[in-house]
């Protein structure tokens, strides 16, 4: 439910707005009300609504001043202003403050519904972005970001693990496996698997997956290139499978990862 606070000094207008509007139609509920700007600030700070519908002309503190203070205190609901005064200055200030809509009394039902529809869409967009941001904040602790590439010691070219890791870095875009790498090194698959796990701390398959997804994160930071192209580039021919692995290791889908970077 989208939470709404109504701030209006005219009792009849306020009651009429609250009681006659079909809030459920927009998946909304009125969770608070106030009779002037000062009460509005207190109510908004306490309830933290998603949308505030406020009159402009009110005793003590008008709607514009209330919005300025609310924003200064860090609360960021969407605002719809209603007024009996169709003055340009109010509209100009409202736009400057990022008010979502400006309605003139007497309010037409169609105008209110359109304002609610647009504002609710904006709230849902903010909520979606907020969820992505929360996930992205956790990415620094995600498994793929904690993945560290095995440090190659070029002096140990005869080391099978060093050669296997180097093979991954040069061929991760191709179809490779512990068996194909073991064959190229002329050793058994089981022997390489055991050596790799003991030295690297991960299985060959896990290391290859983490390496590929880390590369995918680097590629997704670039604006050009489609997600399926990134998947193909790092060795995944099935985009759906790539997206599933990416979300498992990073915590968000490739699309969400890229959206957060925009």
C-alpha positions as CSV (number, residue, x, y, z in Angstrom):
1,X,0.0,0.0,0.0
2,X,1.2,3.5,-0.8
3,X,0.9,5.7,2.3
4,X,-0.7,9.2,2.0
5,X,-0.9,12.2,4.3
6,X,-3.4,15.0,3.6
7,X,-2.5,18.5,4.8
8,X,-5.5,21.0,4.5
9,X,-6.8,23.7,6.7
10,X,-10.3,23.7,5.4
11,X,-12.0,20.9,7.3
12,X,-14.8,20.2,4.8
13,X,-12.3,20.1,1.9
14,X,-10.1,17.7,3.8
15,X,-12.9,15.4,4.9
16,X,-14.3,15.4,1.4
17,X,-11.0,14.5,-0.1
18,X,-10.3,11.7,2.4
19,X,-13.8,10.2,2.4
20,X,-14.8,10.4,-1.3
21,X,-11.6,9.4,-3.0
22,X,-11.4,5.7,-4.0
23,X,-7.9,5.2,-2.5
24,X,-8.0,1.4,-3.0
25,X,-8.3,1.9,-6.7
26,X,-4.7,3.2,-6.6
27,X,-3.5,0.8,-3.9
28,X,-3.3,3.7,-1.5
29,X,-4.4,4.5,2.1
30,X,-4.5,7.7,4.0
31,X,-2.4,7.2,7.1
32,X,-2.4,10.7,8.5
33,X,-3.8,14.2,8.2
34,X,-2.9,17.7,9.4
35,X,-4.6,21.2,9.4
36,X,-1.6,23.4,8.8
37,X,2.0,23.4,7.7
38,X,3.5,23.0,11.2
39,X,1.3,20.0,12.0
40,X,2.1,18.7,8.5
41,X,5.9,18.7,9.3
42,X,5.3,16.8,12.5
43,X,3.0,14.3,10.9
44,X,5.3,13.7,7.9
45,X,8.3,13.2,10.2
46,X,6.5,10.7,12.4
47,X,4.6,8.7,9.7
48,X,7.0,9.1,6.7
49,X,4.4,8.8,4.0
50,X,5.0,8.1,0.3
51,X,2.8,10.9,-0.9
52,X,1.7,14.2,0.7
53,X,-1.3,16.1,-0.7
54,X,-1.2,19.6,0.6
55,X,-3.0,22.9,0.3
56,X,-0.8,26.0,-0.5
57,X,-2.6,28.7,1.5
58,X,-2.6,27.7,5.2
59,X,-2.3,29.7,8.4
60,X,1.1,29.8,10.1
61,X,3.2,27.9,7.6
62,X,2.0,27.6,4.0
63,X,2.4,24.5,1.8
64,X,5.5,25.7,-0.1
65,X,7.4,26.5,3.2
66,X,6.3,23.2,4.6
67,X,7.7,21.3,1.6
68,X,11.0,23.2,1.9
69,X,11.3,22.2,5.5
70,X,10.3,18.6,5.0
71,X,12.9,18.2,2.2
72,X,15.6,20.0,4.4
73,X,15.0,17.4,7.1
74,X,15.7,14.6,4.7
75,X,12.2,13.3,4.2
76,X,11.4,12.8,0.5
77,X,7.8,12.0,-0.2
78,X,6.2,12.9,-3.5
79,X,4.0,16.0,-3.2
80,X,0.7,17.0,-4.9
81,X,-0.3,20.6,-4.2
82,X,-3.9,21.8,-4.3
83,X,-4.8,25.5,-4.2
84,X,-7.7,27.9,-4.8
85,X,-5.2,30.4,-6.3
86,X,-4.0,29.7,-9.8
87,X,-1.0,32.0,-9.4
88,X,2.0,31.5,-11.5
89,X,4.4,32.1,-8.6
90,X,3.0,29.1,-6.7
91,X,3.4,26.9,-9.7
92,X,6.9,28.1,-10.3
93,X,8.0,27.4,-6.7
94,X,6.3,24.0,-6.8
95,X,8.1,23.0,-9.9
96,X,11.4,24.2,-8.4
97,X,10.8,22.0,-5.4
98,X,10.0,18.9,-7.5
99,X,6.3,18.8,-6.7
100,X,4.7,16.0,-8.8
101,X,1.4,17.8,-9.6
102,X,-0.4,21.1,-9.0
103,X,-4.2,21.1,-8.8
104,X,-6.7,24.0,-8.7
105,X,-9.8,24.1,-6.5
106,X,-12.5,23.0,-7.0
107,X,-10.7,19.8,-7.9
108,X,-12.1,17.8,-10.8
109,X,-12.2,14.0,-10.2
110,X,-10.4,13.3,-13.4
111,X,-7.6,15.7,-12.6
112,X,-7.1,14.2,-9.1
113,X,-7.1,10.6,-10.5
114,X,-4.6,11.5,-13.1
115,X,-2.4,13.2,-10.5
116,X,-2.6,10.2,-8.2
117,X,-1.9,7.8,-11.0
118,X,1.3,9.6,-12.1
119,X,2.4,10.1,-8.5
120,X,1.9,6.5,-7.5
121,X,3.9,5.4,-10.6
122,X,6.7,7.7,-9.4
123,X,6.5,6.2,-5.9
124,X,6.7,2.6,-7.3
125,X,9.7,3.6,-9.4
126,X,11.4,5.0,-6.3
127,X,10.6,1.8,-4.4
128,X,12.0,-0.4,-7.1
129,X,15.2,1.7,-7.4
130,X,15.5,1.6,-3.6
131,X,15.3,-2.2,-3.6
132,X,18.0,-2.4,-6.2
133,X,20.2,0.1,-4.3
134,X,19.8,-2.0,-1.1
135,X,21.0,-5.1,-3.1
136,X,23.8,-3.2,-4.7
137,X,25.0,-2.0,-1.3
138,X,25.4,-5.6,-0.4
139,X,27.4,-6.4,-3.5
140,X,30.7,-5.4,-1.9
141,X,30.1,-8.3,0.5
142,X,28.9,-10.7,-2.3
143,X,30.8,-13.8,-3.1
144,X,31.9,-12.6,-6.5
145,X,33.3,-9.4,-5.1
146,X,35.2,-11.3,-2.4
147,X,36.7,-13.5,-5.1
148,X,40.5,-13.0,-5.4
149,X,42.3,-14.2,-8.5
150,X,45.1,-16.7,-7.8
151,X,48.4,-14.9,-7.8
152,X,50.5,-16.3,-10.6
153,X,54.1,-16.9,-9.9
154,X,55.7,-16.7,-13.3
155,X,58.8,-18.4,-11.9
156,X,56.8,-21.6,-11.4
157,X,55.9,-22.3,-15.0
158,X,56.3,-26.0,-14.2
159,X,53.6,-25.7,-11.5
160,X,50.4,-27.4,-12.8
161,X,48.1,-25.1,-10.8
162,X,49.9,-22.0,-12.1
163,X,49.5,-23.3,-15.7
164,X,45.8,-24.2,-15.1
165,X,45.0,-20.7,-13.7
166,X,46.8,-19.1,-16.6
167,X,44.9,-21.3,-19.0
168,X,41.6,-20.0,-17.5
169,X,42.7,-16.4,-17.8
170,X,43.5,-16.9,-21.5
171,X,40.6,-19.2,-22.4
172,X,37.7,-18.4,-20.1
173,X,35.6,-17.3,-23.2
174,X,35.8,-20.8,-24.6
175,X,34.3,-24.1,-23.5
176,X,36.8,-25.3,-21.0
177,X,36.7,-27.8,-18.2
178,X,39.0,-29.4,-15.6
179,X,39.3,-32.4,-18.0
180,X,40.2,-30.3,-21.1
181,X,42.9,-28.4,-19.1
182,X,44.2,-31.6,-17.5
183,X,44.5,-33.2,-20.9
184,X,46.4,-30.2,-22.2
185,X,48.8,-30.6,-19.2
186,X,49.1,-34.4,-19.8
187,X,47.9,-35.2,-16.3
188,X,44.8,-36.9,-14.9
189,X,41.6,-34.9,-14.2
190,X,41.5,-36.2,-10.6
191,X,45.1,-35.2,-10.0
192,X,44.6,-31.6,-11.3
193,X,41.3,-31.3,-9.3
194,X,43.0,-32.3,-6.1
195,X,46.0,-30.0,-6.7
196,X,43.8,-27.1,-7.7
197,X,41.5,-27.4,-4.6
198,X,44.5,-27.7,-2.2
199,X,46.4,-24.6,-3.6
200,X,43.6,-22.3,-4.7
201,X,41.0,-23.2,-2.0
202,X,38.3,-23.6,-4.7
203,X,37.4,-26.3,-7.2
204,X,38.4,-25.7,-10.8
205,X,34.7,-25.2,-11.8
206,X,34.0,-22.7,-9.0
207,X,37.1,-20.7,-9.8
208,X,36.2,-20.6,-13.5
209,X,32.7,-19.4,-12.7
210,X,33.8,-16.7,-10.3
211,X,36.4,-15.5,-12.8
212,X,33.8,-15.3,-15.6
213,X,31.2,-13.4,-13.5
214,X,33.9,-11.0,-12.3
215,X,34.7,-10.3,-15.9
216,X,30.9,-9.9,-16.6
217,X,30.7,-7.2,-13.9
218,X,33.5,-5.3,-15.6
219,X,31.9,-5.5,-19.0
220,X,28.4,-4.5,-17.7
221,X,29.9,-1.2,-16.4
222,X,30.3,-0.2,-20.1
223,X,27.2,1.3,-21.6
224,X,27.5,-0.4,-24.9
225,X,26.9,-4.1,-25.4
226,X,23.8,-6.1,-24.7
227,X,23.5,-8.6,-21.8
228,X,23.4,-11.6,-24.1
229,X,26.6,-10.3,-25.8
230,X,28.3,-10.1,-22.4
231,X,27.1,-13.7,-21.6
232,X,28.5,-14.9,-24.9
233,X,31.7,-13.1,-24.5
234,X,32.5,-14.7,-21.2
235,X,31.6,-18.2,-22.3
236,X,27.9,-18.6,-21.6
237,X,25.7,-19.3,-24.7
238,X,22.5,-19.5,-22.6
239,X,21.6,-16.0,-21.4
240,X,19.0,-17.3,-18.9
241,X,21.6,-19.6,-17.3
242,X,24.1,-16.7,-17.2
243,X,21.6,-14.5,-15.5
244,X,20.8,-17.2,-12.9
245,X,24.5,-17.7,-12.1
246,X,25.1,-13.9,-12.0
247,X,22.2,-13.3,-9.5
248,X,23.4,-16.2,-7.4
249,X,26.9,-14.8,-7.0
250,X,26.3,-11.0,-7.2
251,X,22.9,-10.7,-5.6
252,X,21.1,-8.9,-8.4
253,X,20.4,-9.7,-12.0
254,X,22.7,-8.4,-14.8
255,X,19.9,-5.9,-15.8
256,X,19.6,-4.6,-12.2
257,X,23.3,-4.3,-11.9
258,X,23.5,-2.2,-15.1
259,X,20.5,0.0,-14.1
260,X,22.1,0.9,-10.8
261,X,25.2,2.1,-12.7
262,X,23.2,4.4,-15.0
